[in-house]
Amino acid sequence: MEKTDNMPLWVFLAFSSISTRKGALILIRASVLFTLYTVPWAGILAGHDWVASLFLIKDWSWFAMMVPITFWYWISLKWIDKNTGWAT
């Protein structure tokens, strides 16, 4: 994606290496999935050994970081859709 004159820096940094809307949607979906993975499921579902071995995260720090990152990608996508659009 090329930076236009009216594009804020935060939008450009979100998708600087992604050139299509489909690529941006894939990034957002992957971020949502990783955000769900980072919930400390082992602490929530205590007593299930398979949960503790599958979900290795034990605190909320990764989740607290992933929520604003995912939101940043989403609002950047909305800004591009509203203002500049994607290259065809």
C-alpha positions in Angstrom: 0.0 0.0 0.0 1.3 3.4 -0.8 1.0 6.3 1.6 -1.2 9.2 0.3 -0.9 12.8 1.5 -4.0 12.6 3.7 -3.3 9.2 5.2 -2.4 9.3 8.9 0.8 7.6 10.0 -1.0 5.1 12.2 -3.0 3.8 9.3 0.1 3.5 7.1 2.0 1.6 9.8 -0.9 -0.9 10.3 -0.9 -2.0 6.6 2.4 -0.8 5.1 3.3 -4.2 3.8 -0.2 -5.3 2.8 -1.5 -4.2 -0.5 -5.0 -5.7 -0.7 -8.2 -5.5 1.5 -8.2 -9.3 1.5 -4.7 -9.4 3.0 -5.8 -6.9 5.7 -8.9 -9.0 6.5 -6.7 -12.1 6.9 -4.4 -10.1 9.3 -7.4 -9.0 11.3 -8.9 -12.5 11.5 -5.5 -13.9 12.6 -5.3 -11.2 15.2 -8.8 -12.1 16.5 -7.9 -15.8 16.7 -4.7 -15.1 18.5 -6.5 -12.8 20.9 -8.9 -15.6 21.8 -5.9 -18.0 22.2 -4.3 -15.6 24.6 -7.1 -15.7 27.1 -5.7 -17.7 30.1 -8.0 -20.7 29.6 -5.9 -22.8 31.9 -6.9 -20.6 34.8 -10.5 -20.3 33.8 -11.0 -24.0 33.1 -9.1 -25.4 36.1 -9.0 -29.1 36.5 -8.7 -30.0 32.8 -5.2 -31.1 32.1 -5.6 -31.0 28.3 -6.5 -27.3 28.5 -3.3 -26.5 30.4 -1.2 -28.4 27.9 -2.9 -26.8 24.8 -3.2 -23.2 26.1 0.2 -22.3 27.6 -0.6 -18.7 28.6 -1.2 -18.3 32.3 -1.8 -14.5 32.7 -3.7 -11.7 31.0 -0.7 -9.8 29.7 -0.8 -11.1 26.1 -4.6 -10.6 25.9 -4.2 -7.0 27.2 -1.8 -6.4 24.4 -3.7 -8.1 21.6 -7.0 -6.3 22.1 -5.7 -2.8 21.3 -3.6 -4.2 18.4 -6.6 -5.9 16.9 -8.7 -2.8 17.4 -5.9 -0.7 15.7 -6.0 -3.0 12.6 -9.8 -2.8 12.5 -10.0 1.0 12.7 -7.2 1.3 10.2 -9.2 -0.9 7.8 -12.3 1.3 8.3 -10.3 4.4 7.6 -8.9 3.1 4.4 -12.3 1.9 3.3 -13.8 5.3 3.9 -11.1 7.5 2.6 -8.6 6.0 0.1 -9.7 2.5 -0.8 -7.5 -0.3 -1.9 -5.4 -0.7 -5.0 -7.0 -2.9 -7.6 
